[in-house]
Amino acid sequence: MNYCIKSWFLFLTAGLIFNSCNNHPSESEDSKTDTTAVSEPSGENNLAYKWGKLALAATANDTERFRPRPTVTSRYLALTFIAIFDAWSAYDENAIPVYMLGVEKRPSDEQTLSNKEIAISYAAFYALNEFFYSDSLMFDQFMDSLGFDSELLSDDLSTPEGIGYKAAHDVIEARKNDGSNQYGEHPGAPTPFGDYTHYQPVNTPDKHVTLGRWQPKYFADGNGGKFAPSCLTPYWGNVKPISLDSSSQFRSPAPPALGSDQLLKELQEVIDLQANLTLEQKALVEFMRDGPKSVQQTGHWLIFAQDVSRRDNHTLDQDVKMYFLVTMAAMDAFIACWETKMYYDYARPYTLIHHYYKGKDIQAWGGPNQGTITMKGENWIPYSPETFVCPPFPSYISGHSTVSGACSKVLELYTGSDHFGESIRLLPGAMTEPGITNDSITLELTTFSETANMAGRSRVLGGYHIECENQEALAMGRKIGQKVWEKYLYHIGSGLN
């Protein structure tokens, strides 16, 4: 499927509530007909797909309201789709819920598409309201469009409404005190998502004290001023994973030593790449950077999963399982990535290039609409708007690469093939160099693994990472994906110990 960048964002919002769903479950509530005997909605018409689309819209809104916080939104999305999976599991012969307790399998004559639709809808509704509470009106409207009672709070476990509520409730309760500090419950940081590790960078935006350690950078605030964002969720490696034995299970080896041939070679590569970015490379950087209304890396891969759903005409059952798998992989990937990031606390190329090339003339991107110019090394900047100079947390390893490695691996395992077959058409430079006039570029996403490689490479092309940070992250992500797959097989009732 080929769609332009405008359609990419319209996908999240246009026609979401009223135009996209014919507003009713696929069977009457009292129908006991086996779902195999009816024509079941597939692809974008199945209700799990529609809830996925709504979750993406909520994620985009969350980014607009709270600035990018990919760690937080990865957890929100994963827990939402775990709640959906757990509710669905009561109507599947083999599935084992992750967190839902005390709910017996419903009899075979109740395992209808209608009951599944009701159960997953109430689970999604309550979970989304817990995590994306600012969009409660949007969720109410969607429930109303489906003909479901958004004010119903049932604890009757013989009904799909009650099971949906129970699934969401048990997920929310189980993940309290999981290290995320969602509610400010940690005594060391009594504010939501407060840093109870009290991390303080050794370098400040104005003073570089220790080479090789992370340094905050000033961003333009869009109003003529500037600010230096603090490190994003530095404690995230303490969050309890879903599938991993520990967040450090696949910790990457140490980054290149300061002054080493490898480090200097990879820094030079970043400089050279930035000085010679092609239109296709600029398009790739911007597509993987995402925005406006960014859905972050978890949302990116959830959209790719929805591409698969449309391509393969997935049923509700298939999408429930696939979204559970993909978002779980992304959540665990972020946890493991952040453990490595904070363990090494490594500097961004921005700081290292300024140090090693200080006083030296280099060829580099000169800023919006400036092209390649000669500048001193200490003035080098990534290919990025001044309102987002580079991500506000340590560099080693790449979050995009880790998540992409994990999600690409589980999609390959789920579909039984590495084939993806999507394409994206974009206007290169539109997000970084306003007013630029270029021809549109089509990016071919031929396989899941190559799409992950492209995502990782985009971070080197953008100047946010050196190549080893990409490669080590992709390797970690793929190990995580395999581990998540084993957890998934257990919960769908396959590969039991």
C-alpha positions in Angstrom: 0.0 0.0 0.0 1.3 3.4 -0.9 0.2 6.4 1.1 1.5 9.9 1.5 2.7 11.6 4.7 -0.6 13.6 4.9 -2.5 10.4 4.9 -0.2 8.9 7.6 -1.5 11.5 10.1 -5.0 11.6 8.8 -5.0 7.8 9.5 -5.0 8.7 13.1 -7.8 11.2 13.2 -10.1 11.4 10.2 -13.4 9.5 10.4 -12.2 7.8 13.6 -15.3 7.7 15.6 -18.3 7.8 13.4 -17.2 7.1 9.9 -14.9 4.2 10.4 -17.2 1.7 12.2 -20.7 0.8 11.4 -21.4 1.3 15.0 -22.7 -2.1 16.1 -21.3 -5.4 17.1 -21.3 -8.0 14.4 -23.9 -10.3 16.0 -26.9 -9.6 18.1 -26.3 -9.9 21.8 -28.4 -13.0 22.2 -27.0 -14.8 19.3 -25.3 -18.1 20.1 -24.2 -18.8 16.6 -20.6 -20.0 16.2 -18.5 -17.2 14.7 -17.3 -19.5 11.9 -20.9 -19.6 10.6 -21.1 -15.9 9.9 -19.2 -13.5 7.7 -16.7 -11.9 10.2 -15.4 -8.4 9.7 -11.8 -8.3 8.7 -8.9 -5.9 8.3 -9.9 -2.3 9.1 -13.5 -3.4 9.7 -12.8 -5.6 12.8 -13.3 -4.0 16.1 -9.9 -4.7 17.5 -8.4 -2.8 14.6 -10.7 0.2 15.4 -9.7 0.2 19.0 -6.1 0.2 17.8 -6.7 3.2 15.7 -8.3 5.0 18.6 -5.4 4.2 20.8 -3.0 5.7 18.2 -5.1 8.9 18.2 -4.8 9.1 22.0 -1.1 8.5 21.8 -0.7 11.4 19.3 -2.7 13.6 21.5 -0.6 12.6 24.5 2.5 13.7 22.7 1.0 17.1 21.9 -0.1 17.6 25.5 3.0 16.3 27.4 5.8 16.4 24.8 7.3 13.2 23.5 7.7 10.6 26.3 8.1 7.3 24.4 8.8 5.2 27.5 5.6 6.2 29.1 3.4 5.8 26.0 5.0 2.4 25.3 3.7 1.2 28.7 0.3 2.8 28.2 -0.2 1.0 24.9 1.1 -2.3 26.1 -1.1 -2.4 29.2 -4.2 -1.3 27.1 -3.7 -4.2 24.7 -2.9 -6.6 27.5 -6.3 -5.7 29.0 -7.9 -6.3 25.6 -6.1 -9.7 25.3 -7.1 -10.7 28.9 -10.8 -9.9 28.3 -10.7 -11.8 24.9 -9.0 -14.8 26.6 -12.2 -15.7 28.5 -13.8 -16.4 25.1 -10.9 -18.5 23.7 -10.4 -22.1 24.4 -6.7 -22.0 25.0 -5.6 -18.4 25.9 -4.2 -17.7 29.3 -4.6 -14.1 30.7 -1.6 -12.1 31.8 -3.1 -10.3 34.8 -6.8 -11.1 35.0 -7.7 -13.3 37.9 -10.7 -15.3 38.9 -12.5 -15.4 35.6 -13.5 -18.8 34.3 -13.6 -19.7 30.6 -17.0 -18.9 29.1 -18.9 -21.9 27.7 -18.4 -22.7 24.0 -21.9 -21.4 23.2 -20.9 -18.0 24.6 -17.6 -17.7 22.6 -19.2 -15.6 20.0 -17.9 -12.7 18.0 -20.4 -10.4 19.6 -19.3 -11.3 23.2 -15.7 -10.9 22.2 -16.4 -7.4 20.7 -18.2 -6.4 23.9 -15.6 -7.7 26.3 -12.6 -6.1 24.4 -14.5 -2.8 24.1 -15.1 -2.5 27.8 -11.5 -3.5 28.5 -10.1 -1.0 26.0 -12.5 1.7 27.3 -11.5 1.4 30.9 -7.8 1.0 30.2 -7.6 3.9 27.8 -9.5 6.1 30.3 -7.0 5.2 33.0 -3.9 6.0 30.9 -5.1 8.6 28.4 -7.6 10.3 30.7 -7.4 13.6 28.8 -9.3 12.0 25.9 -12.2 10.5 27.9 -14.7 12.4 25.8 -13.3 10.7 22.6 -13.6 7.3 24.2 -17.2 8.0 25.4 -18.1 9.0 21.9 -16.6 5.9 20.4 -18.5 3.7 22.8 -21.7 5.5 22.1 -21.1 5.0 18.4 -20.8 1.3 19.0 -24.1 1.2 20.9 -22.3 0.4 24.2 -23.1 2.1 27.6 -20.0 4.1 28.5 -21.4 4.7 32.0 -21.8 1.0 32.8 -19.6 -0.3 35.5 -20.4 -4.0 35.8 -18.8 -6.6 38.0 -20.9 -9.5 36.7 -18.3 -12.0 35.5 -21.0 -13.9 33.6 -21.3 -11.0 31.1 -18.8 -9.7 28.6 -19.2 -6.2 30.0 -18.2 -7.5 33.5 -15.2 -9.4 32.1 -14.0 -6.4 30.1 -14.1 -4.2 33.2 -12.4 -7.0 35.3 -9.6 -7.3 32.7 -8.8 -3.6 32.7 -9.1 -3.4 36.5 -6.7 -6.3 37.1 -4.1 -5.0 34.6 -4.2 -1.5 36.2 -3.9 -2.9 39.7 -1.2 -5.4 38.8 1.0 -2.7 37.3 0.8 -0.3 40.2 4.2 0.0 42.0 5.9 -1.6 38.9 8.7 1.0 39.0 7.0 3.4 36.5 5.8 5.7 39.3 2.7 6.5 37.3 0.8 7.8 40.3 3.7 9.4 42.2 3.5 6.5 44.6 7.2 6.2 45.2 8.1 8.1 48.4 11.3 9.4 46.8 9.3 11.3 44.1 5.6 11.9 45.0 4.6 13.3 41.6 3.4 11.2 38.6 6.4 9.8 36.7 8.8 11.6 39.1 12.4 10.5 39.1 12.9 8.6 42.4 16.5 7.8 41.4 17.3 11.6 41.5 19.6 11.3 38.5 21.7 14.4 38.0 23.9 14.7 34.8 27.5 15.5 35.5 27.4 18.0 32.7 25.1 21.0 32.5 23.9 22.7 29.3 26.4 25.5 30.0 29.3 23.5 31.4 31.0 20.4 30.0 32.7 18.7 33.0 33.2 15.1 31.9 33.8 14.0 28.4 31.8 10.9 27.3 28.9 11.5 29.7 25.5 12.8 28.7 25.0 16.6 28.4 21.6 18.3 28.3 21.1 20.6 25.4 19.2 23.8 24.8 16.1 23.7 22.6 14.2 26.6 21.2 10.8 27.0 22.8 9.1 28.3 19.7 8.6 31.7 21.3 12.0 33.2 21.0 13.3 31.6 24.2 15.2 28.4 25.0 15.1 25.6 27.6 17.1 22.5 28.4 14.9 19.4 28.9 15.9 17.2 31.8 16.6 13.5 31.2 13.5 11.6 30.3 12.4 9.0 32.8 16.0 8.0 33.9 14.6 5.4 36.2 12.8 3.5 33.4 15.3 0.5 33.6 13.7 -0.2 37.0 10.3 -0.8 35.5 9.2 -4.4 35.7 9.3 -6.1 32.3 6.6 -8.4 31.1 8.7 -11.0 29.3 12.3 -10.5 30.4 13.9 -12.0 33.4 15.3 -8.6 34.2 15.9 -5.3 32.4 19.6 -6.0 32.3 19.2 -9.5 30.7 20.5 -8.3 27.3 22.5 -5.3 28.4 24.8 -4.2 25.5 28.6 -4.3 25.8 30.4 -1.0 26.6 30.4 1.8 24.0 33.6 2.8 22.2 36.3 4.1 24.4 37.0 7.8 24.3 39.6 8.6 21.7 39.4 5.1 20.2 39.8 4.6 16.5 36.2 3.2 16.4 34.7 6.3 18.1 36.6 8.7 15.9 35.7 6.8 12.7 32.0 6.7 13.6 31.9 10.4 14.5 33.5 11.2 11.2 30.8 9.0 9.5 28.1 11.1 11.1 29.6 14.3 10.0 30.1 13.1 6.4 26.5 11.7 6.3 25.1 15.0 7.5 27.0 17.0 4.9 25.7 14.8 2.1 22.2 13.9 2.9 20.2 12.8 -0.1 16.5 13.6 -0.4 15.7 10.0 0.3 17.8 10.1 3.5 16.2 13.3 4.7 12.8 11.6 4.1 13.8 8.6 6.1 15.1 10.7 9.0 11.9 12.6 9.2 9.6 9.6 8.8 11.2 7.7 11.6 11.5 10.8 13.7 7.7 11.1 13.3 5.5 14.1 13.7 3.5 16.2 13.9 1.2 14.4 16.4 3.9 11.8 16.9 2.8 8.4 18.0 6.3 7.5 19.2 8.1 4.3 18.3 5.5 2.0 19.8 2.8 3.7 17.8 4.9 3.5 14.7 5.1 -0.2 14.9 1.4 -0.5 15.9 0.6 1.3 12.7 2.8 -1.2 10.8 0.9 -4.0 12.5 -2.4 -2.4 11.3 -0.9 -2.3 7.8 -0.5 -6.1 8.2 -4.1 -6.4 9.4 -5.4 -4.7 6.3 -3.0 -6.6 4.0 -3.9 -10.0 5.4 -7.6 -9.3 6.2 -7.2 -10.1 9.9 -10.1 -11.1 12.1 -10.7 -9.7 15.5 -8.9 -12.7 17.1 -5.8 -12.2 15.0 -5.6 -8.5 15.7 -6.1 -8.9 19.4 -3.2 -11.3 19.5 -0.9 -9.3 17.2 -1.4 -6.0 19.0 -0.8 -7.7 22.3 2.5 -9.1 20.9 3.8 -6.0 19.3 3.1 -3.6 22.1 4.5 -6.0 24.7 7.7 -6.2 22.6 7.9 -2.4 22.5 7.4 -2.0 26.2 10.0 -4.5 27.2 12.4 -3.1 24.6 12.2 0.4 26.1 12.8 -0.9 29.6 15.9 -2.8 28.5 17.1 0.0 26.3 16.8 2.5 29.2 18.7 0.2 31.5 21.6 0.2 29.1 21.3 3.9 28.5 21.5 4.9 32.2 24.1 2.2 33.0 26.6 3.8 30.6 25.3 7.5 30.6 27.0 8.0 27.3 27.4 11.3 25.4 25.5 12.1 22.2 27.4 12.7 18.9 26.4 16.4 19.4 28.7 16.7 22.4 31.5 14.4 21.1 31.8 16.1 17.7 32.0 19.5 19.4 34.9 18.3 21.5 36.9 16.3 19.0 36.4 18.8 16.1 36.7 22.0 18.1 38.5 24.7 16.0 38.6 22.5 12.9 36.8 23.3 9.7 34.3 20.7 8.7 31.6 20.4 6.0 28.2 20.2 7.6 24.5 20.9 7.3 24.2 24.6 8.0 20.6 24.7 9.3 17.2 25.0 7.7 17.5 25.9 4.0 21.3 26.6 4.3 22.5 23.4 2.7 26.1 22.2 3.3 28.5 24.8 4.5 31.9 25.1 6.1 31.8 25.6 9.8 33.9 25.0 12.9 33.3 21.6 14.6 32.0 23.2 17.8 29.1 24.6 15.8 27.9 21.3 14.3 24.2 20.5 14.7 22.1 17.4 13.8 19.6 17.4 11.0 16.8 18.5 13.2 14.6 21.5 14.0 15.9 23.8 16.7 12.8 22.9 18.8 14.1 19.3 19.0 17.9 19.4 18.8 18.4 15.8 20.0 16.7 13.4 22.3 17.0 14.4 26.0 18.6 11.3 27.5 21.9 9.4 27.1 22.8 8.2 23.7 24.0 4.6 24.0 22.0 2.7 22.8 19.4 3.8 20.2 15.8 3.5 21.4 14.4 3.5 17.9 16.7 0.7 16.9 15.9 -1.4 20.0 12.2 -1.1 19.7 12.3 -1.6 15.9 14.5 -4.7 16.3 12.0 -6.2 18.8 8.8 -5.3 17.0 10.1 -6.4 13.6 11.2 -9.8 15.0 7.8 -10.5 16.5 5.9 -9.4 13.4 8.1 -11.8 11.3 7.4 -14.6 13.8 3.7 -13.9 14.0 3.1 -13.7 10.2 5.5 -16.5 9.4 7.4 -14.3 6.9 9.7 -11.3 6.9 7.7 -9.8 4.0 6.1 -6.5 4.7 5.5 -4.8 1.3 4.5 -1.3 2.3 5.6 2.1 0.9 5.5 5.6 2.2 5.5 8.8 0.1 6.9 11.9 1.8 8.1 15.4 1.1 11.8 15.4 2.2 12.7 18.2 4.6 9.2 19.3 5.3 9.5 18.9 9.1 13.1 20.3 9.4 13.3 23.0 6.7 9.9 24.7 6.5 9.1 26.1 3.0 11.5 23.8 1.3 10.4 22.7 -2.2 11.4 19.2 -3.2 9.9 16.4 -5.1 8.2 13.7 -3.0 10.1 10.5 -2.2 8.8 7.0 -1.8 10.3 4.8 0.9 9.9 1.1 0.2 9.4 -1.0 3.4 10.0 -4.4 1.8 10.5 -6.5 4.9 10.1 -6.2 8.6 13.8 -6.6 9.2 14.8 -4.0 6.6 12.2 -1.6 8.0 13.9 -2.0 11.4 17.3 -1.5 9.8 16.0 1.7 8.1 14.6 3.0 11.4 17.9 2.4 13.1 20.0 3.9 10.3 17.8 7.0 10.3 19.1 7.9 13.7 22.7 7.9 12.5 21.7 9.9 9.4 19.9 12.3 11.6 23.0 12.8 13.8 21.5 11.5 17.0 23.6 8.3 17.2 26.8 6.7 16.0 26.5 3.4 14.1 27.5 1.1 16.9 24.6 2.5 19.0 22.3 1.4 16.2 23.8 -2.0 15.6 24.0 -3.0 19.3 20.4 -1.8 19.8 19.1 -3.8 16.8 20.8 -6.9 18.2 19.3 -6.3 21.6 15.9 -5.7 20.2 15.9 -8.9 18.2 16.9 -10.9 21.3 14.0 -9.2 23.2 11.6 -10.0 20.3 12.5 -13.7 20.6 11.9 -13.7 24.3 8.6 -11.9 24.0 7.5 -14.4 21.4 8.1 -17.2 23.9 5.9 -15.4 26.4 3.3 -14.9 23.8 3.2 -18.5 22.8 2.5 -19.4 26.5 -0.4 -16.9 26.7 -2.1 -18.1 23.6 -1.9 -21.7 24.9 1.0 -22.9 22.7 4.5 -23.9 23.7 3.5 -24.5 27.3 6.2 -25.7 29.7 
